[in-house]
Amino acid sequence: MEFKKQIAYIPNNPDLYEHLTGIKYLDFIANIYNVEANQKNELIKKYSELFNIERDLANPIKNYSHGMKQKIALMGALIHSPKLIILDEPFVGLDPKASFDLKEVLKEICSNGGIVFFSSHVLEVVEKFCNKIAIIKNGKIIASGLTDEVKGVGTLEDKFLDLFNE
């Protein structure tokens, strides 16, 4: 269990306990990871304000929009302060402010020694945000390394299209 406490994973379409309210879901996840009550409350307050969802926490998750469900899933993943966070298309469904705020949170995790691993089809985000990348085609890595080295002189989109047209 100690190893699992170090990791968080959010799939593209996270399965949430939709009969629970947002706050009960976050309490449940925090309890699974034995997050201390004060820390749990502090992080719920921090992330609910950051993602502008504090007034919706008392509502059942089944009534949430896709973006709100994504925010709750993110909060559930962040509530135990993982060292490695794996995300599949984390920005899908998020409004521009929430996307910006999530990037800031992920940068903070990295600056504190954590690792963020995510997949995305939004190459502009990858190019601006990631220091290392891998391009996958037909389930195989066809290019990987430091972002600037992989993309070369053009944009990441140019490199991606070149690789896929080969």
OpenMM code with the backbone's topology and positions (N, CA, C; nanometers):
from openmm import Vec3, app, unit

residues = "MET GLU PHE LYS LYS GLN ILE ALA TYR ILE PRO ASN ASN PRO ASP LEU TYR GLU HIS LEU THR GLY ILE LYS TYR LEU ASP PHE ILE ALA ASN ILE TYR ASN VAL GLU ALA ASN GLN LYS ASN GLU LEU ILE LYS LYS TYR SER GLU LEU PHE ASN ILE GLU ARG ASP LEU ALA ASN PRO ILE LYS ASN TYR SER HIS GLY MET LYS GLN LYS ILE ALA LEU MET GLY ALA LEU ILE HIS SER PRO LYS LEU ILE ILE LEU ASP GLU PRO PHE VAL GLY LEU ASP PRO LYS ALA SER PHE ASP LEU LYS GLU VAL LEU LYS GLU ILE CYS SER ASN GLY GLY ILE VAL PHE PHE SER SER HIS VAL LEU GLU VAL VAL GLU LYS PHE CYS ASN LYS ILE ALA ILE ILE LYS ASN GLY LYS ILE ILE ALA SER GLY LEU THR ASP GLU VAL LYS GLY VAL GLY THR LEU GLU ASP LYS PHE LEU ASP LEU PHE ASN GLU".split()
positions = [
    Vec3(0.0825, -0.1205, 0.0000),
    Vec3(0.0000, 0.0000, 0.0000),
    Vec3(0.0863, 0.1261, 0.0000),
    Vec3(0.2019, 0.1219, 0.0646),
    Vec3(0.2886, 0.2403, 0.0682),
    Vec3(0.3292, 0.2830, -0.0723),
    Vec3(0.3551, 0.1849, -0.1594),
    Vec3(0.3917, 0.2167, -0.2967),
    Vec3(0.2749, 0.2831, -0.3692),
    Vec3(0.1537, 0.2310, -0.3507),
    Vec3(0.0358, 0.2873, -0.4169),
    Vec3(0.0077, 0.4301, -0.3711),
    Vec3(0.0481, 0.4635, -0.2506),
    Vec3(0.0280, 0.5995, -0.2005),
    Vec3(0.1114, 0.7011, -0.2776),
    Vec3(0.2137, 0.6539, -0.3455),
    Vec3(0.3043, 0.7417, -0.4188),
    Vec3(0.2541, 0.7731, -0.5601),
    Vec3(0.1472, 0.7032, -0.6033),
    Vec3(0.1021, 0.7105, -0.7421),
    Vec3(-0.0438, 0.7547, -0.7507),
    Vec3(-0.0747, 0.8292, -0.8554),
    Vec3(-0.2135, 0.8621, -0.8894),
    Vec3(-0.2307, 0.8410, -1.0389),
    Vec3(-0.3451, 0.7894, -1.0771),
    Vec3(-0.3744, 0.7652, -1.2179),
    Vec3(-0.5143, 0.8161, -1.2485),
    Vec3(-0.5263, 0.8904, -1.3569),
    Vec3(-0.6574, 0.9377, -1.4015),
    Vec3(-0.6733, 0.8994, -1.5480),
    Vec3(-0.7648, 0.8077, -1.5762),
    Vec3(-0.7892, 0.7714, -1.7165),
    Vec3(-0.8672, 0.8818, -1.7874),
    Vec3(-0.8803, 0.8662, -1.9184),
    Vec3(-0.9518, 0.9638, -2.0006),
    Vec3(-1.0954, 0.9827, -1.9526),
    Vec3(-1.1623, 0.8750, -1.9209),
    Vec3(-1.2989, 0.8799, -1.8667),
    Vec3(-1.2979, 0.8126, -1.7303),
    Vec3(-1.2674, 0.8881, -1.6260),
    Vec3(-1.2561, 0.8255, -1.4939),
    Vec3(-1.3886, 0.7698, -1.4451),
    Vec3(-1.3809, 0.6534, -1.3825),
    Vec3(-1.4981, 0.5937, -1.3182),
    Vec3(-1.5085, 0.6517, -1.1781),
    Vec3(-1.6159, 0.7198, -1.1523),
    Vec3(-1.6392, 0.7818, -1.0227),
    Vec3(-1.7625, 0.7180, -0.9600),
    Vec3(-1.7712, 0.7253, -0.8303),
    Vec3(-1.8902, 0.6761, -0.7611),
    Vec3(-1.9967, 0.7847, -0.7722),
    Vec3(-2.0733, 0.7790, -0.8795),
    Vec3(-2.1622, 0.8892, -0.9155),
    Vec3(-2.2796, 0.9079, -0.8198),
    Vec3(-2.3084, 0.8088, -0.7371),
    Vec3(-2.4164, 0.8253, -0.6389),
    Vec3(-2.3706, 0.9088, -0.5191),
    Vec3(-2.2390, 0.9255, -0.5048),
    Vec3(-2.1860, 1.0067, -0.3955),
    Vec3(-2.1853, 1.1544, -0.4339),
    Vec3(-2.1852, 1.2390, -0.3350),
    Vec3(-2.1618, 1.3809, -0.3607),
    Vec3(-2.0112, 1.3990, -0.3821),
    Vec3(-1.9731, 1.5109, -0.4360),
    Vec3(-1.8316, 1.5382, -0.4569),
    Vec3(-1.7520, 1.5314, -0.3280),
    Vec3(-1.8047, 1.5900, -0.2215),
    Vec3(-1.7322, 1.5918, -0.0943),
    Vec3(-1.7213, 1.4514, -0.0355),
    Vec3(-1.8267, 1.3715, -0.0475),
    Vec3(-1.8200, 1.2341, 0.0049),
    Vec3(-1.7214, 1.1505, -0.0754),
    Vec3(-1.7144, 1.1751, -0.2056),
    Vec3(-1.6171, 1.1037, -0.2883),
    Vec3(-1.4751, 1.1391, -0.2435),
    Vec3(-1.4484, 1.2671, -0.2242),
    Vec3(-1.3150, 1.3102, -0.1828),
    Vec3(-1.2803, 1.2587, -0.0436),
    Vec3(-1.3783, 1.2569, 0.0480),
    Vec3(-1.3567, 1.1981, 0.1803),
    Vec3(-1.3209, 1.0500, 0.1678),
    Vec3(-1.3938, 0.9790, 0.0830),
    Vec3(-1.3702, 0.8365, 0.0609),
    Vec3(-1.2281, 0.8122, 0.0103),
    Vec3(-1.1873, 0.8860, -0.0913),
    Vec3(-1.0532, 0.8694, -0.1481),
    Vec3(-0.9467, 0.9048, -0.0442),
    Vec3(-0.9663, 1.0138, 0.0280),
    Vec3(-0.8698, 1.0531, 0.1318),
    Vec3(-0.8588, 0.9456, 0.2391),
    Vec3(-0.9696, 0.8846, 0.2758),
    Vec3(-0.9673, 0.7787, 0.3768),
    Vec3(-0.8926, 0.6549, 0.3274),
    Vec3(-0.9075, 0.6221, 0.2001),
    Vec3(-0.8353, 0.5077, 0.1442),
    Vec3(-0.6844, 0.5267, 0.1614),
    Vec3(-0.6386, 0.6492, 0.1410),
    Vec3(-0.4955, 0.6787, 0.1490),
    Vec3(-0.4526, 0.7280, 0.2876),
    Vec3(-0.5396, 0.7186, 0.3851),
    Vec3(-0.5098, 0.7596, 0.5227),
    Vec3(-0.4579, 0.9025, 0.5314),
    Vec3(-0.5207, 0.9904, 0.4551),
    Vec3(-0.4822, 1.1323, 0.4594),
    Vec3(-0.5370, 1.1907, 0.5894),
    Vec3(-0.4500, 1.2572, 0.6626),
    Vec3(-0.4881, 1.3196, 0.7884),
    Vec3(-0.6012, 1.4203, 0.7653),
    Vec3(-0.6954, 1.4282, 0.8572),
    Vec3(-0.8153, 1.5117, 0.8416),
    Vec3(-0.7812, 1.6575, 0.8099),
    Vec3(-0.6852, 1.7149, 0.8817),
    Vec3(-0.6489, 1.8551, 0.8574),
    Vec3(-0.5934, 1.8737, 0.7169),
    Vec3(-0.5072, 1.7818, 0.6740),
    Vec3(-0.4494, 1.7910, 0.5403),
    Vec3(-0.5588, 1.7731, 0.4348),
    Vec3(-0.6467, 1.6759, 0.4576),
    Vec3(-0.7574, 1.6512, 0.3641),
    Vec3(-0.8417, 1.7766, 0.3480),
    Vec3(-0.8830, 1.8357, 0.4582),
    Vec3(-0.9675, 1.9546, 0.4530),
    Vec3(-0.8964, 2.0718, 0.3853),
    Vec3(-0.7682, 2.0863, 0.4142),
    Vec3(-0.6892, 2.1939, 0.3534),
    Vec3(-0.6792, 2.1753, 0.2017),
    Vec3(-0.6532, 2.0508, 0.1580),
    Vec3(-0.6390, 2.0245, 0.0151),
    Vec3(-0.7725, 2.0337, -0.0586),
    Vec3(-0.8799, 1.9877, 0.0038),
    Vec3(-1.0118, 2.0007, -0.0590),
    Vec3(-1.0457, 2.1476, -0.0769),
    Vec3(-1.0193, 2.2274, 0.0255),
    Vec3(-1.0452, 2.3715, 0.0157),
    Vec3(-0.9589, 2.4333, -0.0946),
    Vec3(-0.8308, 2.4014, -0.0943),
    Vec3(-0.7372, 2.4568, -0.1933),
    Vec3(-0.7810, 2.4228, -0.3356),
    Vec3(-0.8038, 2.2944, -0.3629),
    Vec3(-0.8335, 2.2522, -0.4996),
    Vec3(-0.9764, 2.2863, -0.5416),
    Vec3(-1.0710, 2.2851, -0.4489),
    Vec3(-1.2080, 2.3208, -0.4881),
    Vec3(-1.2169, 2.4689, -0.5233),
    Vec3(-1.1432, 2.5522, -0.4520),
    Vec3(-1.1381, 2.6943, -0.4866),
    Vec3(-1.0622, 2.7146, -0.6175),
    Vec3(-0.9495, 2.6466, -0.6320),
    Vec3(-0.8687, 2.6601, -0.7522),
    Vec3(-0.9483, 2.6222, -0.8767),
    Vec3(-1.0201, 2.5105, -0.8695),
    Vec3(-1.0964, 2.4610, -0.9843),
    Vec3(-1.2404, 2.5128, -0.9867),
    Vec3(-1.2715, 2.6063, -0.8960),
    Vec3(-1.4023, 2.6720, -0.8922),
    Vec3(-1.5171, 2.5711, -0.8868),
    Vec3(-1.5076, 2.4788, -0.7921),
    Vec3(-1.6096, 2.3753, -0.7803),
    Vec3(-1.6609, 2.3631, -0.6353),
    Vec3(-1.6170, 2.4542, -0.5476),
    Vec3(-1.6516, 2.4427, -0.4060),
    Vec3(-1.8029, 2.4421, -0.3810),
    Vec3(-1.8776, 2.5192, -0.4563),
    Vec3(-2.0225, 2.5260, -0.4324),
    Vec3(-2.0961, 2.4019, -0.4846),
    Vec3(-2.0266, 2.3197, -0.5641),
    Vec3(-2.0895, 2.2000, -0.6208),
    Vec3(-2.0554, 2.0718, -0.5455),
    Vec3(-1.9708, 2.0790, -0.4448),
    Vec3(-1.9269, 1.9585, -0.3752),
    Vec3(-2.0398, 1.8853, -0.3030),
    Vec3(-2.1458, 1.9550, -0.2683),
    Vec3(-2.2577, 1.8915, -0.1982),
    Vec3(-2.3535, 1.8204, -0.2938),
    Vec3(-2.3339, 1.8378, -0.4239),
    Vec3(-2.4223, 1.7762, -0.5235),
    Vec3(-2.3712, 1.6387, -0.5640),
    Vec3(-2.4651, 1.5484, -0.6013),
    Vec3(-2.4230, 1.4154, -0.6482),
    Vec3(-2.3392, 1.4272, -0.7762),
    Vec3(-2.2368, 1.3458, -0.7858),
    Vec3(-2.1470, 1.3478, -0.9015),
    Vec3(-2.2234, 1.3180, -1.0300),
    Vec3(-2.3302, 1.2380, -1.0220),
    Vec3(-2.4065, 1.2051, -1.1431),
    Vec3(-2.4654, 1.3294, -1.2094),
    Vec3(-2.4792, 1.4384, -1.1344),
    Vec3(-2.5323, 1.5623, -1.1896),
    Vec3(-2.4236, 1.6545, -1.2443),
    Vec3(-2.2981, 1.6145, -1.2351),
    Vec3(-2.1865, 1.6972, -1.2802),
    Vec3(-2.1706, 1.6897, -1.4315),
    Vec3(-2.1202, 1.7969, -1.4886),
    Vec3(-2.0804, 1.7970, -1.6301),
    Vec3(-1.9511, 1.7158, -1.6436),
    Vec3(-1.9106, 1.6900, -1.7681),
    Vec3(-1.7855, 1.6163, -1.7896),
    Vec3(-1.6678, 1.6903, -1.7264),
    Vec3(-1.6628, 1.8218, -1.7440),
    Vec3(-1.5541, 1.9011, -1.6872),
    Vec3(-1.5509, 1.8965, -1.5356),
    Vec3(-1.6680, 1.9010, -1.4734),
    Vec3(-1.6747, 1.8934, -1.3277),
    Vec3(-1.6295, 1.7561, -1.2791),
    Vec3(-1.6682, 1.6507, -1.3513),
    Vec3(-1.6225, 1.5155, -1.3154),
    Vec3(-1.4705, 1.5061, -1.3278),
    Vec3(-1.4161, 1.5694, -1.4301),
    Vec3(-1.2709, 1.5700, -1.4474),
    Vec3(-1.2038, 1.6409, -1.3297),
    Vec3(-1.2617, 1.7511, -1.2856),
    Vec3(-1.2060, 1.8246, -1.1726),
    Vec3(-1.2091, 1.7414, -1.0446),
    Vec3(-1.3203, 1.6709, -1.0202),
    Vec3(-1.3300, 1.5860, -0.9005),
    Vec3(-1.2293, 1.4719, -0.9082),
    Vec3(-1.2141, 1.4128, -1.0263),
    Vec3(-1.1155, 1.3060, -1.0435),
    Vec3(-0.9746, 1.3590, -1.0165),
    Vec3(-0.9449, 1.4778, -1.0661),
    Vec3(-0.8146, 1.5396, -1.0417),
    Vec3(-0.7934, 1.5648, -0.8928),
    Vec3(-0.8945, 1.6176, -0.8280),
    Vec3(-0.8835, 1.6436, -0.6850),
    Vec3(-0.8618, 1.5135, -0.6082),
    Vec3(-0.9326, 1.4089, -0.6475),
    Vec3(-0.9145, 1.2782, -0.5836),
    Vec3(-0.7736, 1.2257, -0.6031),
    Vec3(-0.7160, 1.2512, -0.7189),
    Vec3(-0.5794, 1.2064, -0.7467),
    Vec3(-0.4769, 1.2884, -0.6689),
    Vec3(-0.5050, 1.4146, -0.6480),
    Vec3(-0.4087, 1.5033, -0.5823),
    Vec3(-0.4183, 1.5014, -0.4304),
    Vec3(-0.5270, 1.4500, -0.3765),
    Vec3(-0.5535, 1.4631, -0.2331),
    Vec3(-0.4535, 1.3899, -0.1451),
    Vec3(-0.3857, 1.2909, -0.1994),
    Vec3(-0.2865, 1.2195, -0.1180),
    Vec3(-0.1426, 1.2567, -0.1551),
    Vec3(-0.1265, 1.3653, -0.2313),
    Vec3(0.0046, 1.4208, -0.2661),
    Vec3(0.0983, 1.3153, -0.3253),
    Vec3(0.0593, 1.2569, -0.4396),
    Vec3(0.1430, 1.1518, -0.4994),
    Vec3(0.2736, 1.2077, -0.5551),
    Vec3(0.3730, 1.1205, -0.5647),
    Vec3(0.5025, 1.1575, -0.6242),
    Vec3(0.5016, 1.1359, -0.7746),
    Vec3(0.4150, 1.0451, -0.8228),
    Vec3(0.4003, 1.0172, -0.9654),
    Vec3(0.2528, 1.0278, -0.9993),
    Vec3(0.2214, 1.1098, -1.0977),
    Vec3(0.0831, 1.1230, -1.1418),
    Vec3(0.0778, 1.0946, -1.2917),
    Vec3(-0.0107, 1.0016, -1.3279),
    Vec3(-0.0267, 0.9589, -1.4664),
    Vec3(-0.1657, 1.0008, -1.5112),
    Vec3(-0.1713, 1.0753, -1.6217),
    Vec3(-0.2986, 1.1288, -1.6694),
    Vec3(-0.3159, 1.0987, -1.8181),
    Vec3(-0.4357, 1.0597, -1.8556),
    Vec3(-0.4690, 1.0365, -1.9957),
    Vec3(-0.5604, 1.1501, -2.0411),
    Vec3(-0.5108, 1.2335, -2.1300),
    Vec3(-0.5859, 1.3491, -2.1819),
    Vec3(-0.6465, 1.4319, -2.0675),
    Vec3(-0.5624, 1.4841, -1.9779),
    Vec3(-0.6146, 1.5517, -1.8586),
    Vec3(-0.6880, 1.6825, -1.8837),
    Vec3(-0.6690, 1.7444, -2.0004),
    Vec3(-0.7282, 1.8749, -2.0246),
    Vec3(-0.8621, 1.8682, -2.0973),
    Vec3(-0.9025, 1.7488, -2.1402),
    Vec3(-1.0291, 1.7321, -2.2114),
    Vec3(-1.1442, 1.7636, -2.1148),
    Vec3(-1.2310, 1.8510, -2.1574),
    Vec3(-1.3473, 1.8865, -2.0764),
    Vec3(-1.3241, 2.0012, -1.9803),
    Vec3(-1.1997, 2.0431, -1.9662),
    Vec3(-1.1719, 2.1533, -1.8746),
    Vec3(-1.1807, 2.2869, -1.9481),
    Vec3(-1.2316, 2.3862, -1.8775),
    Vec3(-1.2344, 2.5210, -1.9330),
    Vec3(-1.0920, 2.5761, -1.9337),
    Vec3(-1.0664, 2.6837, -2.0091),
    Vec3(-0.9293, 2.7360, -2.0187),
    Vec3(-0.8649, 2.7706, -1.8845),
    Vec3(-0.9413, 2.8258, -1.7911),
    Vec3(-0.8828, 2.8596, -1.6604),
    Vec3(-0.8455, 2.7341, -1.5836),
    Vec3(-0.9323, 2.6352, -1.5841),
    Vec3(-0.9017, 2.5102, -1.5138),
    Vec3(-0.7815, 2.4413, -1.5770),
    Vec3(-0.7697, 2.4467, -1.7102),
    Vec3(-0.6534, 2.3889, -1.7788),
    Vec3(-0.5257, 2.4598, -1.7346),
    Vec3(-0.5301, 2.5920, -1.7309),
    Vec3(-0.4142, 2.6695, -1.6857),
    Vec3(-0.3787, 2.6328, -1.5420),
    Vec3(-0.4801, 2.6292, -1.4549),
    Vec3(-0.4562, 2.5986, -1.3138),
    Vec3(-0.4002, 2.4575, -1.2966),
    Vec3(-0.4506, 2.3620, -1.3739),
    Vec3(-0.3983, 2.2260, -1.3667),
    Vec3(-0.2510, 2.2239, -1.4078),
    Vec3(-0.2164, 2.2943, -1.5130),
    Vec3(-0.0758, 2.3011, -1.5550),
    Vec3(0.0109, 2.3575, -1.4427),
    Vec3(-0.0383, 2.4588, -1.3731),
    Vec3(0.0374, 2.5161, -1.2622),
    Vec3(0.0556, 2.4146, -1.1495),
    Vec3(-0.0489, 2.3384, -1.1187),
    Vec3(-0.0396, 2.2346, -1.0154),
    Vec3(0.0620, 2.1286, -1.0569),
    Vec3(0.0566, 2.0877, -1.1823),
    Vec3(0.1492, 1.9852, -1.2313),
    Vec3(0.2937, 2.0371, -1.2306),
    Vec3(0.3134, 2.1637, -1.2641),
    Vec3(0.4473, 2.2233, -1.2567),
    Vec3(0.4974, 2.2228, -1.1122),
    Vec3(0.4077, 2.2523, -1.0201),
    Vec3(0.4440, 2.2536, -0.8779),
    Vec3(0.4863, 2.1140, -0.8325),
    Vec3(0.4129, 2.0116, -0.8768),
    Vec3(0.4486, 1.8743, -0.8423),
    Vec3(0.5898, 1.8444, -0.8920),
    Vec3(0.6192, 1.8825, -1.0156),
    Vec3(0.7525, 1.8583, -1.0735),
    Vec3(0.8608, 1.9364, -0.9995),
    Vec3(0.8314, 2.0605, -0.9658),
    Vec3(0.9328, 2.1417, -0.8974),
    Vec3(0.9606, 2.0898, -0.7566),
    Vec3(0.8688, 2.0115, -0.7014),
    Vec3(0.8887, 1.9509, -0.5694),
    Vec3(0.9430, 1.8087, -0.5795),
    Vec3(0.9935, 1.7728, -0.6983),
    Vec3(1.0565, 1.6421, -0.7144),
    Vec3(0.9644, 1.5318, -0.7644),
    Vec3(0.8406, 1.5651, -0.7935),
    Vec3(0.7467, 1.4658, -0.8445),
    Vec3(0.7611, 1.4467, -0.9943),
    Vec3(0.6892, 1.3489, -1.0460),
    Vec3(0.6909, 1.3177, -1.1883),
    Vec3(0.5485, 1.3224, -1.2408),
    Vec3(0.5307, 1.3874, -1.3539),
    Vec3(0.4013, 1.3934, -1.4220),
    Vec3(0.4184, 1.3279, -1.5578),
    Vec3(0.3329, 1.2309, -1.5841),
    Vec3(0.3349, 1.1575, -1.7110),
    Vec3(0.1947, 1.1668, -1.7672),
    Vec3(0.1806, 1.2262, -1.8875),
    Vec3(0.0468, 1.2353, -1.9442),
    Vec3(0.0484, 1.2170, -2.0940),
    Vec3(-0.0654, 1.1707, -2.1435),
    Vec3(-0.0828, 1.1580, -2.2884),
    Vec3(-0.1720, 1.2723, -2.3343),
    Vec3(-0.1446, 1.3188, -2.4561),
    Vec3(-0.2253, 1.4271, -2.5101),
    Vec3(-0.2140, 1.4294, -2.6609),
    Vec3(-0.3234, 1.4673, -2.7248),
    Vec3(-0.3242, 1.4919, -2.8686),
    Vec3(-0.3118, 1.6418, -2.8985),
    Vec3(-0.3046, 1.7220, -2.7942),
    Vec3(-0.2917, 1.8671, -2.8099),
    Vec3(-0.1422, 1.8993, -2.8086),
    Vec3(-0.0843, 1.9024, -2.9271),
    Vec3(0.0611, 1.9136, -2.9391),
    Vec3(0.1156, 2.0467, -2.8899),
    Vec3(0.0369, 2.1535, -2.8991),
    Vec3(0.0826, 2.2829, -2.8491),
    Vec3(0.1067, 2.2772, -2.6981),
    Vec3(0.0180, 2.2085, -2.6274),
    Vec3(0.0342, 2.1939, -2.4823),
    Vec3(0.1583, 2.1113, -2.4527),
    Vec3(0.1737, 2.0015, -2.5241),
    Vec3(0.2898, 1.9150, -2.5039),
    Vec3(0.4185, 1.9931, -2.5289),
    Vec3(0.4221, 2.0677, -2.6378),
    Vec3(0.5426, 2.1422, -2.6744),
    Vec3(0.5784, 2.2467, -2.5694),
    Vec3(0.4803, 2.3149, -2.5166),
    Vec3(0.5056, 2.4219, -2.4200),
    Vec3(0.5297, 2.3686, -2.2790),
    Vec3(0.4702, 2.2547, -2.2476),
    Vec3(0.4650, 2.2101, -2.1082),
    Vec3(0.5668, 2.1023, -2.0740),
    Vec3(0.5992, 2.0159, -2.1670),
    Vec3(0.6799, 1.8972, -2.1361),
    Vec3(0.8275, 1.9183, -2.1676),
    Vec3(0.9123, 1.8665, -2.0800),
    Vec3(1.0554, 1.8724, -2.1087),
    Vec3(1.1043, 1.7453, -2.1784),
    Vec3(1.0299, 1.6347, -2.1654),
    Vec3(1.0610, 1.5108, -2.2369),
    Vec3(0.9317, 1.4577, -2.2981),
    Vec3(0.9440, 1.4004, -2.4184),
    Vec3(0.8260, 1.3485, -2.4865),
    Vec3(0.8568, 1.2175, -2.5569),
    Vec3(0.7518, 1.1480, -2.5913),
    Vec3(0.7600, 1.0299, -2.6772),
    Vec3(0.6432, 1.0376, -2.7742),
    Vec3(0.6696, 1.0060, -2.8990),
    Vec3(0.5654, 1.0017, -3.0014),
    Vec3(0.5398, 0.8549, -3.0321),
    Vec3(0.4136, 0.8168, -3.0262),
    Vec3(0.3758, 0.6770, -3.0445),
    Vec3(0.2945, 0.6628, -3.1725),
    Vec3(0.3285, 0.5615, -3.2517),
    Vec3(0.2546, 0.5299, -3.3739),
    Vec3(0.2319, 0.3795, -3.3755),
    Vec3(0.1068, 0.3410, -3.3909),
    Vec3(0.0707, 0.1991, -3.3944),
    Vec3(0.1255, 0.1231, -3.2734),
    Vec3(0.1197, 0.1870, -3.1570),
    Vec3(0.1616, 0.1219, -3.0336),
    Vec3(0.3111, 0.1164, -3.0112),
    Vec3(0.3895, 0.1796, -3.0977),
    Vec3(0.5352, 0.1780, -3.0838),
    Vec3(0.5891, 0.3201, -3.0751),
    Vec3(0.6881, 0.3384, -2.9896),
    Vec3(0.7527, 0.4688, -2.9776),
    Vec3(0.8399, 0.4890, -3.1005),
    Vec3(0.8115, 0.5960, -3.1740),
    Vec3(0.8887, 0.6243, -3.2955),
    Vec3(0.9846, 0.7418, -3.2773),
    Vec3(0.9695, 0.8160, -3.1696),
    Vec3(1.0623, 0.9244, -3.1356),
    Vec3(1.0481, 0.9534, -2.9872),
    Vec3(1.1592, 0.9797, -2.9223),
    Vec3(1.1532, 1.0150, -2.7802),
    Vec3(1.2792, 1.0901, -2.7413),
    Vec3(1.2670, 1.1656, -2.6346),
    Vec3(1.3796, 1.2407, -2.5819),
    Vec3(1.3364, 1.3768, -2.5316),
    Vec3(1.4338, 1.4647, -2.5165),
    Vec3(1.4030, 1.6016, -2.4759),
    Vec3(1.3172, 1.6670, -2.5842),
    Vec3(1.2199, 1.7431, -2.5433),
    Vec3(1.1244, 1.8027, -2.6372),
    Vec3(1.1943, 1.8787, -2.7487),
    Vec3(1.2882, 1.9652, -2.7145),
    Vec3(1.3568, 2.0453, -2.8164),
    Vec3(1.4348, 1.9581, -2.9150),
    Vec3(1.4912, 1.8489, -2.8657),
    Vec3(1.5661, 1.7592, -2.9545),
    Vec3(1.4733, 1.6831, -3.0477),
    Vec3(1.3612, 1.6369, -2.9966),
    Vec3(1.2668, 1.5607, -3.0789),
    Vec3(1.2044, 1.6500, -3.1850),
    Vec3(1.1619, 1.7681, -3.1479),
    Vec3(1.0920, 1.8545, -3.2441),
    Vec3(1.1860, 1.9168, -3.3462),
    Vec3(1.3117, 1.9356, -3.3101),
    Vec3(1.4059, 1.9955, -3.4041),
    Vec3(1.3787, 2.1431, -3.4235),
    Vec3(1.3962, 2.1913, -3.5474),
    Vec3(1.3855, 2.3350, -3.5731),
    Vec3(1.2428, 2.3834, -3.5923),
    Vec3(1.1516, 2.2977, -3.6287),
    Vec3(1.0129, 2.3380, -3.6505),
    Vec3(0.9310, 2.3245, -3.5243),
    Vec3(0.8030, 2.3088, -3.5446),
    Vec3(0.7137, 2.2872, -3.4313),
    Vec3(0.6997, 2.1375, -3.4063),
    Vec3(0.6477, 2.1044, -3.2920),
    Vec3(0.6216, 1.9642, -3.2612),
    Vec3(0.5178, 1.9070, -3.3577),
    Vec3(0.4219, 1.9883, -3.3963),
    Vec3(0.3219, 1.9436, -3.4931),
    Vec3(0.3877, 1.9092, -3.6272),
    Vec3(0.4812, 1.9913, -3.6713),
    Vec3(0.5539, 1.9622, -3.7953),
    Vec3(0.6268, 1.8286, -3.7846),
    Vec3(0.6965, 1.8085, -3.6754),
    Vec3(0.7719, 1.6836, -3.6546),
    Vec3(0.6780, 1.5646, -3.6494),
    Vec3(0.5684, 1.5794, -3.5786),
    Vec3(0.4701, 1.4725, -3.5662),
    Vec3(0.4173, 1.4330, -3.7047),
    Vec3(0.3794, 1.5315, -3.7835),
    Vec3(0.3260, 1.5034, -3.9179),
    Vec3(0.4318, 1.4401, -4.0079),
    Vec3(0.5553, 1.4866, -3.9977),
    Vec3(0.6645, 1.4259, -4.0748),
    Vec3(0.6799, 1.2787, -4.0390),
    Vec3(0.6797, 1.2503, -3.9105),
    Vec3(0.6973, 1.1110, -3.8649),
    Vec3(0.5809, 1.0225, -3.9076),
    Vec3(0.4615, 1.0755, -3.9038),
    Vec3(0.3453, 0.9949, -3.9400),
    Vec3(0.3310, 0.9760, -4.0914),
    Vec3(0.3913, 1.0646, -4.1681),
    Vec3(0.3851, 1.0515, -4.3138),
    Vec3(0.4958, 0.9631, -4.3700),
    Vec3(0.5917, 0.9256, -4.2848),
    Vec3(0.7012, 0.8383, -4.3316),
    Vec3(0.6530, 0.6972, -4.3531),
] * unit.nanometer
topology = app.Topology()
chain = topology.addChain("A")
for resn in residues:
    res = topology.addResidue(resn, chain)
    for name in ("N", "CA", "C"):
        topology.addAtom(name, app.Element.getBySymbol(name[0]), res)
